[in-house]
């Protein structure tokens, strides 16, 4: 019997041999696992071969991916009212070369036969299995169903995959976040696996992570979704890596973008998704209506259908294919995206006959924009009316559309599709972020320090509180800017560690110098800025220049000492950090919750140690009363100030305080995004949310920007 990690229980003969005593020995089964026997005592320690352990991780990954895909199918309502068919044909030879033969190996084991790709595609997994080297690309225009197809492919692959075999596990990766000029494909895949499946971030064979081991052993079938979503200017570098890699992969892309990048050097075999037929669309749109007519016009040409509903509209499209209104709508209803949007928007209570009004919808683009614009209001109106009263959240439809528009604009500015909580707000310019961070931190921490002084009986003037807030704000704003310039994209990456009460020296050694250097640099900036501020305050109070110089020198030295101490504390705390290895499903907020716990533990440690030390020094110089208040105020200011320089701290400042205050996002951002996912506006891609389609994201951003540029822009909050 084996467990989820690939361990095998020893058979009775092995147990008997292990319990027979004698010399120390290791009794290992044929798969390098068994009982370790030492003398007269038998332990339950099992020796596990790296191959078995890796297979166990692959099985666990397959279970997680299968569960995720099932939830996504339910969430995106892919079976409501029924799955749309997928049609395809061989991809152009200019992209695939002359050897674009896709073989059906399931038909006859001893021979291979070309799979007919000109009709309905029933089993995409069979197409992939027939390809040499395990590489296939799927092309299609926007909304043609590429993302739906790869989910079907992954489900079909897992259904036939032997759990005990070595077949790779299909995992979907969104290519839009890959920068091939800075990160090789294998490294990027490893990083995404560790982010989305934390149990693969632990140390595996050869001191590498389990994710890296699975990639190197070809145990992961990388489904690369959206080559066209890679940032402009990076396509050539991406193609070089894709051509060179031996990782099993399936890649999707829009045809035009890939043709422009490939040039005269074709890639590998592929298929291209084709348009839906009117019969396909009719079967979907009429599936849950009272009349199940196919939408075909009678032979005598007369249309006896009542002039309302989808049956009438579809009959009109068949009877008048050259009418401009009918031609526009027929062209719109050739992609799964637009068919599903039309079904959602006109599912109940609205008459699709409106779509034939040529005066309002004179072009195909106008019709598509209409469906995209009405999808979000329709989803939210039905969502609010269908939920129990106790579980309703106050999402006004207009405000929800505004917030989603801000999110879409944020993603377009960052040129990404991933809604990562630690990058929210980073679409603002760096000076703006520095100003927001500095003002917010200065007001909060300056007020806290002033209140602590007042509670201790000190007479604190308003000017002193203001100067304290200004000095703290300036220092933390500058530190925010310096730290942002040192991180990719200006984002503070959240730590994938959590605090555990256990010893460990390896993390301490790895983190010691970087954290000490960071502490010294931060202390230098803080001491310089805060010392300059106190010197200015001394000048305003008519102190001599010698006192001003002394104030500056004291705070400069204090900043260096405090920074060094903070760096040492954080370096030593690394011994309590461990990689998150949860086996549960990952949600977009798991990393946020873990990062918050880690940061608060660091803040508590730094605040207590530095506050105690600072209070003792002040007590020795100025007495016990002032030392107590100085220690409390200093500890709070230093601990909370440190938190603003972390991913979670900046998220609090920008996402929980600033963006809600300015009306760009709701106060309950987490709940809002979760509900948008439940509505089908968003989809989940590993540990992040994305808009359900790039067309929806782009349209929301376009409408949002038009509204912001209008004279009344910014009034709908």
N, C-alpha and C positions, 0 to 999 in steps of 0.2 A: 504494500500500500504506500502511496506517495502523497505528500501534502502539496500545498500551492507553491512551495519553493523547490520542488523537484527532489525532495528527500524520500528515501525508501526505507521502510521498516525492515530490519533484518528478519530472515526467515527462521523457523525453529532450529534448524541445524546450526545456523550461525550463533543463535543465542546459547545453545547447549555447549558449543565449542568455546564460546567466550566465558561461560560460567564454570568450565572444567578446571580452572586454576592453572598453575604452572608459571612458566617464565612470562615476563612482560611481552605482550605482542599486540599488534593491531590487526584485527580481523575485518577485512574490507571486502564488500561484495563486488560482483563483477562490474558494477557501475561506479565503483570507487566510493561507496557509501556503506556504512555498517556501524557496529558497536566497537568502541575502543575498550579493550580489556587490559587491565593492569594488575597482575598478580592475582590475589584471591578476591579482589573486588571488581565488580563490573559497573561501569558508569553508563549513563544513557547518552553520552556524547556521540553524535553521528558525524562521520567524516563525509563531506559532500564534495563531489568533484565540481570544478568550475563549470563544466558542461551542463551538469544537472541543475546547478544553481541558476545558470543563465537561461535554461529552458523554463525554469520556474518563474523567473521574472517575465519571460516572454508570454507565458500563459496568463499571468496576472495582468499584463498590459493588454492582452487580447480581451480579457473579461471587462476591463475598464472601458476600452474603446467600444466594445459591443454594447455595453450599457449606455454609454454616452450617445451612440448613434440611435439607439432605440428611443431615448428621451427626446433627441432632436427631431426625429420623425413625428413623434406625438406633438411636440411643441410647435413645429412648423406646419402641422396639419397636412402632411404630404398625402394622407389617405382621405382627405376631406375635400370633395365627396369621394374621389377615387384618384389613383395615381395617373398622371398624364403619361402618354406613351413617349418614348424617346426614339427618334429616328436619326440615322447617320449614314455617312458614305465615307469612302477612303479619303484621307487628307490629300491635298495636292502634292504631286511628286516634287515640286520645287522645295517643299518643306521636309519631305521624308526620304527623298532619293528614289532610285529605281526599285529598291527592295521593300516596298510597302506591302508586304504580304502578311495578313493577319490570319492565323491558322486556327481551326477548330479542332483541338486535340482531344476533345471529349467524344467526338463522333466515333472514332475508331482508333484504339491504342496503337496499332501497328502502322498506321499511316496518317498523313496530315492532309487536310482539304481546306481550300480557301473558304472563309466564312463570308457569307453574303452580307455586305455592309450597305446595300442599297435600300433595304427595307427596315422593318422594326427591329430594334436591338433588344433582345430578350435577356441576354446574360452577358454583361460587359466583362464579368470575371473570366468567362471562356475566351474572350478576345485577348485579355492580358496574358493568360496562361500560354497562349499560342505564340507569344513573341519571344524571340531569342534575346538573351541578356536581360529580360525583364524590364523593358523600357517601352512606354507607350505615351503618346500625347493625345489629348482630346481638345479639339478646337471648336469654337462656336462664337456666334456674335453675342452682344450683350443680351442677357435674359433668355438665352437659348436652353438653359437647364444644365449647365456644366456642373454647378455645385450640387444640384440634386442628383445628377448622375454619379458623381464620385461617392456620394453617401450610399447610393444603391450598390455601387461596386464594392465598397468596403463591407457592407452587410453581407453581400453575396459571397465575398471572399472568406469572411469569418465563418459563414455557414458551412462551407465545404472544407475549411482548414482542419487538419488533423491536430487536435490539442497536444498530442505527444510527438508530433513531427517537428521538422525544422523550417516549415514554410514561414515566411516573414509575416509579421503582424501589420495590417494596413493602418497607418496613422496619417491624418489630414493635417497639413501645414499650410498656413496662409503666407504665400510668398511676398506679399506686399511689405513685410517688415524686414526682409533680407537685404543687406548691403554687401554684395559680393566683393567689393573693393576692400573691405575691412575684415570680413569674416568668411572663411571658406565654408562651402556647403555642409561638409560633415560637422564642423564645429557649430554651425548655426542650428542644424538639426538636433545635435546633442543638447544645446542650450534650450531649445523649444521643448524637447522631451522632459528635461529636468524642471522646467517651469510648469508645464501642464500636468506632469506626473511625478510629484516630488519623491515617490518611493524609488525612482530611478536615479536620484541625485546622490545616493549613498555610494561609498567606496566599494567597488567590485573587484574583479580580477585585475591583476597587474597594476594596482593602485589607481586605476581609472574609475570613472563612475559607471554604474550599470547602464546608463543611457549610452555612453560611449562604447561600451562593450557590445551592446545590442546592435548598434550601427555598424561597428567593425565586423561583426559576425554575420552581417546581412540578415539579421532577424527582424528588421523593420522595413516595410514597404512604404516608402515615402510618397504620399499623395500630395503633390505640390500644386496648390490651388491658386491660379491667378498670376501667371508669368507677366501678363500685361500690367499688373498692379505694382510691379517693381518700379522704383523711382526712375524718372527720365534720366538718361545718361548712363544707367547701370546695366542695360540689357546685354551689351556686348560682353562685359565681364561675367555676367551670369551665364551666358551661353558657353563661354570657355569652361567654366566649372562644371556645367551640366554635361558637356560633351566628354569631359575627362573622368567623371565620377563612375564608379561601378556600383553605387548604391541602387538597389531595385527601386524604380520610381514610376509614377504615373503623373503626368503634368497637364494642367489645363491652361488655356490661353485664348484670348480673342485672336482671330486669324490675322487681322490687319497689323496689329502690333508685332506679332511674331514674324510675319513676312518681312516687315521693315527691318527687324533686327537680324534675321538669319542671313539675308543676302543670297550669295551663291553657294553657301556651304550648308547643305541640308542637315537635319537633326536625325531623328529616328522615326520608326513607324508610328502612324497615328490615324485617327478618325476625325471626321468633322460632323458636328450635329447639324441637322437640317431643320427647316421650318416645319411646324405642325400643319397638318391639313385642316380644312374647315370641318371635316368629319371628326377629327381629333378634338378640336375645340368644342364642337357641338355636343359630343358625348360627355364632356366634362361639365359644360355650362348647363346642360339639360338633365344632368344625372339626378338631381334632387328636386326637380320640379314636378308638379302634378302630372303634366303631360310628358310622356317619354318619346315624343316624336323626334325623329332624327334631324329635323330641320330641313328636309328636302322639299322642294316645291312639287306640287302635283304635276302629273304628266301633261295635263291640258294647259298648264301655265297659270291657272287661276290660284290665287292665294286666299284660302278661306279662313286662315288663322286670324284670331282677334288681334287688332293692331296694338298689342302690348306684350311685354315679356320677351324672354330670350328666343322662344320659338318663332315669334314674328320677326324679330331682328335677324335671326340666322336665315330664315326664308328669304328675306329681302336681300341679303348678301348673295344668295345663290341666284335669285331671279334677276338681279341688277348688278352684275359684277363690274360693269364699267361706269356705273353712277359714282361720282366723286366721293360722296359720303360713304357709300358702301365699300368702295375700293379702299378708302382710308381705314375704315374699321376692320376690313378683312386683313389688311396688312398688319394692323396692330395685333390681331388675334392669332399670329403665327409663332409667338414665343411663349413658353410656359410662364414667364414672369407676368406678362400682360394679361394672359388668360386668367391666372389666379387672382391678379388685382381686380380684374373686371368682375370675377365671381364674388370676391369679398365686398367690393363697393356696392354692387347691385344684387346682393344676396337676398335682401328682404326689404320691402317697403319702398324701393326705388325702381323706376322703370328704365331699363336699358335703351328704350326707344330714344331717349335723350341723346345717345351717342351717335344718332343719325342726323343730328341737326348741323347741317353744313355751315350755317352762318356762324355758329359758335365754335365749331371744330373744323376749320377749313383745311387742316393738314394732319398728317399722321402724328407729327410731333405734338400738336395741340391736344390730340386725344390721349397720347401717352402722358403728357404733363397733367391732364385732368385726372387720370387714374392715380397717378403718383400723389397728386395734391390731396386727393380725397381718401387715400388709404389710411393715413394716420388719424384724421378726425373720425372716420368710420370705426376704426378699431377701438378708439378711446370711448366713443359714445356707447358702443355695445358692451364694452368692458365694464363701464360704470353701472349700466342698467342691469347687467346679469349677475353681479357679485352680491353676496349677502350684505346687509346694511352694516353689520359690525366689522366687515373686512374691506369696506370701501376706503380708498385713499382720495384725497381732494385734488385730483389732477384735472384741472380745467382744460378742455380740449385745445383752446387757443394758446394757453400758456405751455401746455405740453408740446405743441408744435413748435413754439418759439424755443424751448429748451433743446428739443431735438435738433432744431436748425443750428443752434449754437454748437452743439456737439459735432454735427456734420461739418460745420465750418472749421472747427478745431482740428478735425481729422484731415481735412483737405490741406490746411496750412502745414500740418506736420507730414503730409504725403504718406499717410498710413490708413489702414482700415481697422486697426485694433484700438478699442477704447480701454486703455491701460490707466488704472486709477492714479498711478504715480506720475503720469504725464498730463493729466488734466490741468489746464491753466497754463501750460508751457507754450501754447501758441502765442501768448503775449510776448512782446519784446523783452529782452533781458533787463534793460533799464526799468521797464514797467514792473517786472517781477521783483526787482531789487527794491523799488520804491514801496510796493505793496507789502513785501515781507518786512522791510525796515519799519514802516509806519505802524503796521499791526503789532509787530513784536515790541517796538518801543513803547507804544501806548499800554499794552498789556503788562509788560514786565516793569516799566517805569511806575505804573500805578500800583503794582504789587509791592515793589520796594518801598514806595512812599507810604502805603498803608501799614506795612510791617513797622516802619519807623514810627509812625503815629501811634500804633498800638503799644510800642515800647516806651511811650512817653516823650519821644523826641519832638522838638518843635521844628517842623519841616516847612519851609516856605514854598509857595506855589512855584516860584521861579526855580527852586532846586529840583522839585519833582519834574518840571518841564525839561530842565537840562539833563536830568538823568534819563528821561524817556528819549530825548534827542540823541544823547550819546549812545545808548543801547541800540536804538533804531539804526543809527548810522553804521555802527560796527557790524550788526547782524545783516544789514542790507548789503554791505560790502562783502562780507563773508559769503553770503548767498551768491553774489555775482562771481566771486572767485571759484567757489565750488561748482557752480553751473558750467563755467568755462572748462573745467577739468573732466566733465562727464559728457558722454555721447548724447547729442541732441539736447543738452541742457537739462536732462532729467536726472534726478537722484534715484538710482536703481535701488529697489528695496532688497534688503538682505534676505536670503533664503535660509537663514538660520533661526533657531529658536533656543531659548534659555533652558538648560537642563542642569540639575545639580549633580555634576559629575566632573571628575578631573580630566585634564587633557592638556598636553604640552604642545602638540603639533600646531594647533590653531594659534596658540600664543606666539610660537616662533614665527609663523607666517605673518601674523598681524602686528608684531611688535613695532618694527621700524615704520611701516606706513602709518600706524595710528599715532605713534609718538611724533612723527614729522607733521602729521595733520594737526595734532594738538598744539605744537609749537607755532606753526603758521597761523592758526586761528588765534592763539593767545597774543601773538605779535600784532596782528591787525586790531584785535579788540583793545589791547593795551594802548596802542598808538592813538586810535580814534577816541577812546574814552578818556585817555590822559589829556589829549588836546582839548576835549570838551570841558574837563574840569579846570584846565588852565584858563580857558576863556571865561568860565564862571568866576574864577578867582579874580581875573582882571575886572569883570563887571562889578565885583564887590569891593573894588579899590585896593586889592592886595598888591604888594610890591612884586616886581618882575621875578625876584628870587623865589617868592612863594609860588608863582605860576610855574617856573621851571621845575621846582621841587615836586609840585603836583604831577606834572607831565612825566618826570622821571620815575616817580613812585608807581604810577599806573602802568607805565611801559614795562617796568620790572615785574610788577604784579601780574600783568597779562602773560608774560613769558612763563612765570612760575605756575600760574593757574593752568595755562595751556599744556605745559609739560605734565603737570599732575593729571589733568583730564586724559591726555593721551596714554599715560601709564595705566590709569584705571581701566580704560577701554581695552587696552592691550591685554591686561590680565584677565578681564572678563571674557576674552575670547576662549579661555579654557572652559567656560561654561556653555559655549555655543555648540550646537549640534545641527547637522543637516536635517531638514524636515523630510521625514520618510513616511508620511501617512499613506495608508493604503486606501483611504476613502476617496470618493470622487472629489475632484478639485472644482471649486466654484470661483468666480471672479473675485470674491472677497476673502478667500482663505488666506492669501498672502498678506492682504491688508491687516487682518486680525492678528496674524502671527507677528508681522512687523511692528504693530502697535505695542504688543506685549513686550517684544524685545527692546524697543526704544524706551518704554516706560521703565523697564528694569535698569537700563543704562542711565536714564535720567535720575532715578532714585539713588543709584550708586554714586554717580558723579556729584549730585546735589548734596548728599549726606557727607561724603568725605571732604569735598572742597568747602562746603558750608561750615563743617566742624573745624577744619583747619583755619579758615579765614576768621571764624569767630574767636578761636584761641588767640590768634595774633592780635586782633583788635582788643581783646580783653587784656592782654599783657601791656598794651600801650595806653588804652583809654578807659579801662575799667570793665567790670562784669556786665553792667546793664547795656552799654553800647555794644559790647562784644556779642551778646545774645541776639540782639536785633540785627546786627550786621551779619552774623552767621546765618540766621534764618533768611534774611533778604538776599544775601549773596548766594546762598545755596539754591534758593528758588530761581534766581535770575540766571545763574550759570547752568543749572540743570535744564530749565525750560528753554533757555537760549540754545543749548546744544540740540534739543529736540527739533528746533526749526530748521536745522541743517541736515535733517534726515528725510527720507521719502515720505514717511508718515507725517512728520511735522509740517512739511511744505504742503501736503495734501490738506491738513487741517487749516492752514493759513489761507490757501488759495481756494479750495473746493468747499470747505465747510463755513468759511467766513466771507471771503471777498466775493466770489462769484454769486452766492445767494444774495449778498447785499446789493450787488449791481444788477440783479435780476437775470443773470445769464444762466443760472442753474437753480433748481429747487434746493431747499435746505436739506431734505432727505434724499440725497443723490443716490444712495444705495438702493433704497426702496423704489425710486423712480426708474432706475435702469432695470431692476428686477421685474417690475411690472411691464416695462416696454418689451422685455424678453418674453414674458408670459403672453403678451398680445401678439407676438410674431413680428413686431417692428424690428427687434434685434434678434440675433442668433448668437449662440455661444461657440467660440473657436478655442478649445482648450480652456485656458484660465482667463480668457478675456471675452468681452462682448464685441460684436460687430453689427453694423446695419445689415439687414437681411439681404440686401443687394447694393452694389455700388451705384446703380441708377437711382435708388431711393436716397442714398447718402448725398449724391451730387445734386439732386433736385431740391432736397431740404436745404442744403447749403446755398443754392442759387436763390431760393425764395427768401431765406434769411438775410442774405446780403442785399437783395433788392429792398427789403423792408428797412434795413438799417440805413440805407442811403436815401430813403424817402424822407420828406419833411416831417412826417409823423413817426419816423423810425425811433425805436426804443421806448415807445409808450406802452406797448403791450407786454406787461411783465407778469 
